[in-house]
Amino acid sequence: MNEIQYVYDAGGHKKSVIVPVELWERTLQVQNPKTAPCNPQEYYGVYRERIKNPQDVARALRSEWNRG
């Protein structure tokens, strides 16, 4: 397969890309993300290892809004 080629303007900034046909046809076969079902279980608890005391954090955030 050929390499991807970049097209630059006179200032040296990338403006376009030339993609090999084989790669382009493969990208057309990628499934549309709108039709793919979302599985929340894949993302649930991503931060559970980082936040050791989530109840304390939630309490602290709530107290910010109590301006007695």
N, C-alpha and C positions, 0 to 999 in steps of 0.2 A: 504494500500500500504506500502511496506517495505521502509526503509530509504536508502538513498544513502550511500555507504560505500567507504572509502578511503583506498588505499593501499600505505604504506610507505616503503621507502628503509631503509637500516641499519642506515643511518644518520638522519632519522626522517623526510625526505622530502616527500611530496606527489608525487607519481609516477603514480598512476592509480586510476580509479573510477569504482566501481561496481554499476550499475544502475538497479533498478527493471524493469522487462519486461514491466509492465503496463506503466511506465514513458517513456521507450524507444519507445514503439509503439506510444505513443502520440506525441513524438518528430518527428517521421517519417511522421506524418500527417500534420505537419506544412507546410504552403505554401512556396514554393521556392521564395525568395525575387527577383530573376531575372525575374520571370514571373509577379510579382505584379507591376502594373503601379505606377509610381512616380507622386505624385500630388504636384507641386511646391507651390500651395496656402497654403499647410500645413506649409511650412517653410518660406515663404515670410514675411519679416518684423519682424523677431525674435528679432532684435536689435533696432527696431524703438523707443522703450521706453528708451533705454540706451543712445543713441546718440541724444542729444537734438537739435543740429544744424549740420546736416549732410553736408550742403553746406560749412560751415566754416571748418569742418574737411577735406573735399575734397580739399578745397583751400590750406589749410596748407600742405597737403601731396604733392600737385602739386608744391608748392614753394620750397620744399626740393630739387627738381631736377633742379631748375633754379640757375645755378652757375655763372651767369653773369660775 
